[in-house]
Amino acid sequence: MAARNALLKHLRVKVHPSSALPPAPFTLSFNLLLRRFSEEVKGSFLDKSEVSDRIITVVKNFQKVDPSKVTPSAHFQNDLGLDSLDTVEIVMALEEEFGFEIPDNEADKINSINLAVDFIASHPQAK
């Protein structure tokens, strides 16, 4: 900042601290743009009950699952009898259903319907 001020004084340009800020109309429009963007991001998350219903439907339609055993709190391995490969296939089906890719480190943590609902409902790219 000191070098900038020295250079500007040498060029015979008056430096005022307030001149370092952008003009008010730019600041106002920029703030409105930021506010609108943040509202869109906040409003873009899916409703948890809708996510839960869709996930339960996907799991019930999986070939190796007995639909009568599927509940909102069902664990893929303990309650539904799925192995790790089946769980990967379920997660892939959820990626297709919600239109986004779940990173591997997150996919490894999803081992129940509740965890899938929590992750997908809080993900901004879920459709």
Secondary structure, DSSP 8 states (H G I E B T S, - for coil): -HHHHHHHHHTT----GGGGS--HHHHHHHHHHHHHHHHHHHTTS--HHHHHHHHHHHHHTSTTS-GGG--TT-BTTTTT---HHHHHHHHHHHHHHHTS---HHHHTT--BHHHHHHHHHT-TT--
